[in-house]
């Protein structure tokens, strides 16, 4: 493995001591890693990619007919902001209904789309919870400790991303980014990417490309894990560069708890020498403030730094 390449971890035996050690090192040193032998069937991957291509190939008016709103965050969107800067991408978001205003919206004329989204969501959810159990073990807690907020009512969601060819790619001065630099707000992100490079992670003062691998998923830890670990693990900055040559598709699954969940450094990560570095955070409040920043420019986008305790 190259010294500056993202770690690749075989998780066929995820809870083996050697695998847990590799996971721990990746979370401490990168906040990013790729996993192979992840268990998501190839046919589920093929179906979700096929339906993603079909959806984004539709006319823009058809896609906008199921646009998401501030009241209902599930659906199509093509005006997303990252840290108040416009992203060069289109997305389709799917997650659980709340029984009120938040509900899935489905495109017309794509009979296999709904089942492909539901199927891949279920596989990604199971894998994310397996990885969360391993993180919990590595933080010195029971395997099920961190999953307490991820039962019924959790707010995890699946996103389909389309990054079109850019006339002003990221390599040019003043060029666009598919997604500007940011950390993910939730616990874990599982990313399925196609063969077009674009994702970069920041480490040691430089940006490093996450090389696409057809047999792997890209995993990164989010702000919640950084808080749980009391800064022993960190949510790395990452971005997606825009290309002038080829469009790109990716499919992230964002593992997030119930809105009622509160999180703070776990007991094993807090000592007299390393006191808790964060106040308790409510996910519903935090996520709403981040959503406001993603959807439109309503002011400074909230970060976990806003909850950091004063030294």
C-alpha positions in Angstrom: 0.0 0.0 0.0 1.2 3.5 -0.8 2.2 5.6 2.2 -0.4 8.3 1.3 -3.2 6.0 0.0 -6.4 5.4 1.8 -6.3 2.1 3.9 -8.1 -0.9 2.4 -9.5 -3.3 5.0 -10.9 -6.8 4.4 -13.9 -7.0 6.7 -14.8 -10.6 6.0 -14.0 -11.3 9.7 -14.8 -7.8 11.0 -14.5 -8.5 14.7 -11.1 -10.4 14.5 -8.5 -8.6 16.6 -6.3 -7.8 13.5 -9.2 -6.3 11.6 -10.3 -4.2 14.6 -6.7 -2.9 14.9 -6.7 -1.9 11.2 -10.0 -0.2 11.6 -8.8 1.7 14.7 -5.6 2.9 12.9 -7.6 4.1 9.9 -10.0 6.1 12.1 -7.1 7.7 14.0 -4.9 8.4 11.0 -7.3 9.1 8.1 -10.9 9.1 9.2 -11.4 7.3 5.8 -10.9 3.8 4.6 -12.1 1.3 1.9 -13.7 -2.1 2.8 -13.6 -5.2 0.7 -15.6 -8.4 1.3 -18.3 -6.1 2.6 -21.2 -8.5 1.9 -23.5 -6.3 -0.3 -24.5 -8.5 -3.3 -23.3 -7.5 -6.7 -26.8 -7.6 -8.1 -28.0 -5.0 -5.6 -25.1 -2.8 -6.6 -25.7 -3.3 -10.3 -29.4 -2.5 -9.9 -28.9 0.7 -7.9 -26.3 2.0 -10.4 -28.6 1.1 -13.4 -31.6 2.9 -11.8 -29.4 5.9 -10.8 -28.3 6.4 -14.4 -31.9 6.0 -15.6 -33.2 8.6 -13.1 -30.6 11.3 -13.9 -31.1 10.7 -17.6 -34.6 12.0 -17.3 -35.5 15.6 -18.4 -34.8 18.2 -15.7 -38.5 19.1 -15.4 -39.4 15.5 -14.7 -36.8 15.4 -11.9 -37.8 18.7 -10.4 -41.4 17.5 -10.2 -40.3 15.5 -7.2 -38.0 18.2 -5.7 -37.4 18.1 -2.0 -38.4 21.1 0.2 -37.6 22.4 3.7 -40.7 20.5 4.9 -39.9 17.3 3.1 -36.2 16.5 2.6 -36.7 13.4 0.4 -36.6 13.8 -3.3 -34.6 15.5 -6.1 -32.5 18.6 -5.6 -30.0 20.5 -7.8 -29.2 23.6 -5.8 -27.4 22.3 -2.7 -24.9 24.3 -0.8 -21.8 23.2 1.1 -20.6 25.9 3.6 -22.8 28.3 1.7 -21.2 27.6 -1.7 -23.2 26.0 -4.6 -22.3 22.4 -5.4 -22.1 21.2 -9.0 -24.3 18.2 -8.7 -27.8 16.7 -8.7 -29.1 14.5 -6.0 -32.0 12.2 -5.1 -32.5 11.6 -1.3 -34.4 8.7 0.2 -35.0 8.0 3.9 -37.7 7.0 6.4 -41.1 8.6 6.5 -42.1 10.5 9.6 -45.8 9.8 9.2 -46.5 13.5 8.6 -44.8 15.7 6.1 -41.6 13.8 5.4 -42.2 11.1 2.9 -40.5 9.4 -0.1 -41.1 10.8 -3.6 -40.8 8.5 -6.6 -40.2 9.2 -10.2 -42.7 8.2 -12.9 -41.8 5.8 -15.7 -39.0 3.9 -13.8 -40.7 0.7 -12.6 -37.5 -0.8 -11.0 -36.3 2.4 -9.3 -38.2 2.1 -6.0 -37.3 -1.6 -5.3 -33.6 -0.9 -6.2 -33.5 2.0 -3.7 -35.2 0.0 -1.0 -33.0 -3.0 -1.6 -29.7 -1.2 -1.5 -30.8 0.9 1.5 -31.4 -2.3 3.5 -28.0 -3.8 2.6 -26.2 -0.5 3.4 -28.0 -0.2 6.7 -27.0 -3.7 7.9 -23.4 -3.1 6.9 -23.3 0.3 8.6 -24.5 -1.1 11.9 -21.9 -3.9 11.7 -19.2 -1.3 11.3 -20.7 0.8 14.1 -20.5 -2.2 16.4 -16.8 -2.5 15.6 -16.2 1.2 16.3 -18.0 0.8 19.6 -15.7 -2.1 20.5 -12.6 -0.1 19.5 -13.7 2.7 21.8 -13.8 0.3 24.7 -17.5 0.0 24.9 -19.8 -3.0 24.3 -20.5 -3.8 20.6 -24.1 -2.6 21.0 -23.4 0.6 23.0 -23.3 3.1 20.2 -26.2 1.6 18.3 -28.8 2.6 21.0 -29.9 5.6 19.0 -30.2 3.7 15.7 -33.3 1.7 16.2 -36.8 2.6 15.0 -37.0 6.2 14.0 -33.4 6.6 13.0 -32.8 9.2 10.3 -30.2 7.5 8.1 -30.7 8.2 4.4 -29.5 7.1 1.0 -28.4 9.6 -1.6 -27.9 9.2 -5.4 -25.4 11.7 -6.7 -24.8 12.9 -10.3 -21.9 15.1 -11.1 -22.2 16.4 -14.6 -19.2 17.4 -16.8 -18.1 20.9 -15.9 -17.1 23.7 -18.3 -15.1 25.2 -15.4 -13.6 22.1 -13.6 -11.9 22.3 -10.2 -8.5 22.3 -11.8 -9.1 25.8 -13.2 -8.8 29.0 -11.2 -12.3 29.8 -10.1 -13.5 26.4 -11.1 -16.4 24.5 -9.6 -16.4 21.7 -7.1 -18.8 18.8 -7.3 -18.9 19.2 -3.5 -16.8 21.7 -1.6 -14.7 20.6 1.4 -16.7 19.5 4.4 -17.0 16.8 7.1 -20.1 14.6 7.4 -22.5 15.4 10.2 -23.6 11.9 11.1 -21.9 8.8 12.4 -20.7 6.8 9.4 -20.9 7.3 5.6 -20.8 4.3 3.2 -20.0 5.3 -0.3 -20.4 3.4 -3.5 -18.6 5.2 -6.3 -18.2 4.5 -10.0 -14.9 4.3 -11.9 -14.6 8.0 -12.4 -12.1 9.6 -9.9 -13.2 12.6 -8.0 -13.4 12.1 -4.2 -10.4 13.6 -2.3 -9.6 13.5 1.4 -7.4 16.1 3.2 -4.5 14.8 5.3 -1.2 16.3 6.4 -1.7 19.5 4.5 -2.5 17.9 1.1 -5.5 16.4 -0.8 -5.4 12.7 -1.6 -7.4 11.0 -4.2 -9.6 8.0 -3.1 -8.9 5.6 -5.9 -12.1 3.9 -7.2 -12.1 0.2 -6.7 -14.9 -2.0 -8.2 -14.8 -4.4 -5.2 -14.8 -1.8 -2.4 -17.0 0.7 -0.6 -15.5 3.9 0.8 -16.2 4.5 4.5 -15.7 7.7 6.4 -16.4 8.6 10.0 -18.6 11.6 10.7 -18.8 14.3 13.3 -20.7 12.0 15.8 -17.9 9.5 15.9 -15.4 12.3 16.4 -17.4 13.5 19.4 -17.9 10.0 20.8 -14.1 9.4 20.6 -13.3 12.7 22.3 -11.1 13.6 19.3 -9.2 10.3 19.2 -10.9 9.7 15.9 -11.5 12.5 13.5 -14.0 13.3 10.7 -11.8 14.2 7.8 -12.4 17.0 5.4 -13.2 15.7 2.0 -14.4 17.1 -1.3 -15.4 16.1 -4.9 -13.6 17.7 -7.8 -15.4 18.4 -11.0 -14.2 17.1 -14.3 -14.3 18.5 -17.8 -14.1 15.1 -19.3 -16.6 12.7 -17.8 -19.6 12.7 -15.5 -19.6 10.8 -12.2 -22.1 8.9 -10.2 -21.9 7.9 -6.5 -24.2 6.6 -3.9 -23.6 7.4 -0.2 -25.5 6.0 2.7 -25.5 8.3 5.8 -25.9 6.5 9.1 -27.6 8.9 11.5 -29.5 8.4 14.8 -33.0 9.4 15.9 -33.7 13.1 16.2 -34.1 12.6 20.0 -30.6 11.2 20.4 -28.0 13.1 22.4 -24.3 12.4 22.1 -21.1 13.3 23.8 -17.7 11.7 24.5 -18.2 8.1 25.7 -17.1 7.3 29.2 -14.0 5.2 28.1 -12.7 8.2 26.2 -12.9 10.7 29.1 -10.2 10.7 31.8 -8.6 13.2 34.2 -5.9 13.8 31.7 -8.3 14.0 28.8 -11.6 15.6 29.9 -14.6 15.8 27.7 -14.0 18.2 24.9 -17.6 18.6 23.8 -20.9 19.5 25.4 -23.8 17.2 24.9 -25.3 17.6 21.4 -28.8 16.9 20.3 -28.9 15.3 16.8 -32.3 16.8 15.9 -31.1 20.4 16.6 -27.7 19.8 15.0 -29.0 18.2 11.9 -31.7 20.9 11.4 -29.1 23.6 11.5 -26.9 21.8 9.1 -29.9 21.2 6.8 -30.7 24.9 6.8 -27.1 25.5 5.6 -27.4 22.8 2.9 -30.7 23.9 1.5 -30.1 27.7 1.4 -27.9 30.4 2.8 -29.4 31.0 6.2 -26.2 32.1 7.8 -23.1 30.3 9.1 -23.3 26.5 8.7 -23.1 24.9 12.2 -20.1 22.6 13.0 -19.2 20.5 16.0 -16.7 23.2 16.9 -19.7 25.3 18.1 -20.1 22.7 20.8 -16.5 22.4 21.9 -15.8 23.1 25.6 -13.5 25.9 26.4 -10.1 24.7 27.7 
